[in-house]
Amino acid sequence: MSDTAPGTPSGKVPGIVKAYVRAIDRISGITGLFAMYLVFAMIFVLGYATVMKVFFLPANWTIEMAQFIMVAYFTLGGAWSLRENEHVRMDLLYAGWRVRKRAGVDLFTGLAMIFFLVMLQIGGIASLTYALQYGEKSFSAWAPLMWPVKLVINIGLFLTLLQAVAIWFKDWAIFKGEPIA
């Protein structure tokens, strides 16, 4: 069955696609806001490390914890970056094109991005499975378990993949002449 009502053009974007795009945009906004606040957690950890190193005994976990927070920051912020069109784009020719032509090119490049993110996700899941199965630990004096940071990486990759699909749907709708707001 078609998602369109009787008497409407068949070229319309289905309501389920619009709902998906809006839901993923909302989720990306929430996770992006959360990721933004992770910077403050990292500043706190590095500030603590500085005070401990100057006045007391240095803590051996602080630098690695700051690195883990940074990983969470950029992986959980990836979907927001795509949603807000804040990613790097080579627009030497692209900026001069009409909106519909840009959408057509973005449909092609979007599929390449989705493929790349799927491959990253497959590798991320394999790495997470390994970390869980063998109790993988970091090769540092602190030696934390690696599965929590690998789980966060996988969540961030998955959210970025969902946002990439939402952007592909937006480009598809623009190409069809019915942009999704």
N, C-alpha and C positions, 0 to 999 in steps of 0.2 A: 504494500500500500504506500501511497505517496504521503509525505508530510504536509503537502499543500492542500488548502481548502478548495472545494469545487469552484471553478470560475477564475482561479488565480493562475498567473503564468507558471509553467512548469520549471522555468529557469530560476526560481527563487531559492534562496539558501534555506535548507530545512531548519525548523525550529530547534531540533536537538543539537545541531551544529552551533547555533547561536547560544544555546544554553551551556554547551560545553565550553565555548570560548569565554563566556562571562564567568563561569565557575572557576576555570583555570586562571584567568586574569585576577580574580579575587584571591585565590590561594597564593598566587605568585606575589601579590601585594602584601599579604600577611607574612609570608616567609621572608620576603625582602625586608620588611620592617624588623622582624626578629633578627635577621642577619646584621642589620645596621647596628643593633644594640650589642652585638657580639664584639664590636670594636671596643666598647667600654670595658667588657670583661677582659679583653686582651690587655688593655691599658692597665687595669687593676693588677693583673698577674705580673706584668712587666714592672710595674711600680713596686709591688711586693718584692720581686726579685732584686730590684735595685736597693731597697731599704735593707733587705736581709744581707746582701753582699757587702754593703758599706758599713753597717753597724753590728751585724751578727754573723752567723755562719750562712754561707750561700745555700739556698735550697736547690737540690739537684733536679727537681721536677718542673721548674717554672718556665724555662725556655722551650722545652718540649710541649708543655701545656699551651703556651702561647702559639706554637706552631699548629697544634691541633685546633685551637680556636680559629686561627687564620684559615685553615682548611675548611672549617664549617662556614666561615664568613664568605669565602668566595664560591663554595659549591652551593650553599643555600641561597646566595644572592644571584646566582646565574639566571634563574628563571625571571627574576625581577628585572635584571639587566636586559634580557630579551624583550620582555613586555614593554619596557620603557624606551626601547630602541636605543639603548645606551652602549651597545656593543660596537666594536670596530667594524667599519664598512669602507670599502674602497670605492668611493663614489666619483671618480674622475669623469666617467661618462654617465653614470647612473643618475646623478643629480639633475641632469638636463633632460631626462626622459619624461614622457607623460606618465601619469599615475598608473594607467592600465598596463603600459609596457613594463614599468618597474614591477608591478604585481606579477606579470607573466614570467619575468626573469626570476623573481623571488620564489615562484612556485618550483622552478627547477632547482635553484640553489637551496631552497628549503628542504627538498627531498634529500639532497646531499648532506645537509646538517642533521636531519633526522636519522639517516643511515649511520653517520658518524657517532651520534649520541647512542644509538642502539648498540653499536659495537663497543663503545665505552662502558655501557651498562652491562653487557655480557661479561666483559673483562672484570668489571667491578664486582659483579655477583660471584664470579669464580674466585676472586681475591678474598671477598668476605667469607665465602664458604671455607676456603683454606684456613683463614684466620680462626674461624669458629671450630673447625674440625681438629686443628692441631694446637690450639691455644697459643697462637703466634704472639710473641712479645717483641717490643722494640729492642734494638741492640744498644741500649743506653744504660747508665747507672740506675736510673729509675725503673726501667724495663716494664712499662705499662702494657697491658693487653692491647692489641691492635684492632680488634673487631669493633669497638665503639666508633673509632674514627672512620673505619671503612664502611660502617653502616651509615654514618652521616654523609659520606661521599656518595654512596648509592642513593640515598634519599634525595640529595641535591641533584644528582644526575637524572633521576626519574622525574623530578619536578621540572627540570630544564627540558627534558624530552617532551613532557606534556605541554609545556609552554611553546616549544617549537612546533608541535602539531597544531596548537591553537593559532599560532602566527600563520602557519600554512593555510589553515581554514580562512583566516582573515584575508590573506592574499587571494585565495580562491574566490571569496565573496567580492573583493574589489575587481578582480578580473571579470566576474560575471556582471558587474555593475551595481551590486547591492552591498556596500560596505557594512560590516558589523560594527556597531558603535561600542 
